[in-house]
C-alpha cells in the first residue's frame, strides 16, 4: 500500500530535492499542504500536480543552412 501523505522529508526524497526547497514551496504557498496540529503533510497527488504544472513540452526546430528556421 502506497502512502497517501508524506512528511516534508519524504516529499523531498520523492521530488529528489532537498528539504529546504520543499519548505520554501510551502512557505510561498506554491504547493498545497495539510496541517495536522504542528505537523505538515503533503499529498502525493498534490506533488504530482506540482511536477506536471512545471512540465515544458519540447519544440521541433527546423534547421536550414545551419540556422534555426
C-alpha positions in Angstrom: 0.0 0.0 0.0 1.4 3.4 -1.0 1.3 6.3 1.4 -1.2 8.9 0.6 0.5 11.7 2.6 4.2 12.3 3.0 6.3 14.3 5.6 8.4 17.2 4.3 11.5 15.0 4.4 9.7 12.2 2.4 8.4 14.8 -0.1 12.0 16.0 -0.6 13.1 12.4 -1.4 10.0 11.9 -3.6 10.9 15.1 -5.6 14.6 14.3 -5.5 15.2 17.7 -3.9 16.3 19.0 -0.5 14.0 19.6 2.4 14.8 23.3 2.2 13.2 23.5 -1.3 10.0 21.8 -0.1 9.8 24.1 2.9 10.2 27.1 0.6 7.4 25.8 -1.6 5.2 25.5 1.5 6.1 29.0 2.8 5.5 30.6 -0.6 2.1 28.7 -0.9 3.2 27.3 -4.2 2.1 23.8 -3.3 -0.9 22.5 -1.4 -0.3 21.0 2.0 -2.2 19.8 5.1 -1.6 21.0 8.7 -2.3 18.3 11.3 -1.6 20.1 14.6 2.0 21.2 14.3 2.8 18.6 11.6 2.8 19.3 7.8 1.9 16.6 5.4 1.8 16.7 1.6 -0.4 14.6 -0.6 1.3 12.5 -3.3 -1.4 13.7 -5.7 -0.5 17.4 -5.0 3.2 16.7 -5.5 2.4 15.0 -8.9 0.2 18.0 -9.9 3.1 20.4 -9.0 5.5 18.4 -11.1 3.1 18.3 -14.1 2.4 22.0 -13.8 6.1 22.6 -14.4 6.3 20.4 -17.4 7.8 22.0 -20.5 6.9 20.4 -23.9 9.8 20.1 -26.4 9.6 22.1 -29.5 10.5 21.0 -33.0 13.2 23.1 -34.6 13.8 23.1 -38.3 17.3 23.7 -39.5 18.1 25.5 -42.7 21.6 26.3 -43.8 23.0 25.8 -40.3 20.4 28.1 -38.7 17.1 27.5 -36.9 14.3 28.5 -39.2 
